Amino acid sequence: MTNTIAIALLVLILGLFAADQLWLQWQLPLMAARTVDSLVEYLIFWR
């Protein structure tokens, strides 16, 4: 992954979170945190 692609993805994700906060009210950061938490618990189980 080049730096240009990484920066573009970062801007896209931050833009989506900003749009969610201002207009959509989907609570995406909370959903993402819960998904990462579930993934960590799953990986801990298989350790």
Stockholm file with secondary structure:
# STOCKHOLM 1.0

chainA/1-47         MTNTIAIALLVLILGLFAADQLWLQWQLPLMAARTVDSLVEYLIFWR
#=GR chainA/1-47 SS CCHHHHHHHHHHHHHHHHHIIIIICCCHHHHHHHHHHHHHHHHHHTC
#=GC SS_cons        CCHHHHHHHHHHHHHHHHHIIIIICCCHHHHHHHHHHHHHHHHHHTC
//
